Amino acid sequence: EGPPPAEADALLDVRGRYYVKEVDAYWGWRTVLRMPAAGALRLEMFNIDPAGTEYPAVEVVLTRRA
């Protein structure tokens, strides 16, 4: 549970974190599901370093065929 996504086209915006033993720090991740247009979905995934900077990791764009 949490507040709705801040961006108008975002359907879902979730975050988490995981521990990286080699650097003795927690990294984060963020997943966003968007509907940029009718018949389209966009899934974006980001890694977040210990300082809080987001780095794009995966982007999947799905479109409906006629």
Buried (B, 14 or more C-beta within 10 A) or exposed (E): EEEEBEEEEBEEBEEEEEEEEEEEEEBBBBBBBBEEEEEEBBBBEBBBBEEEEEEEEEEEEEEEEE
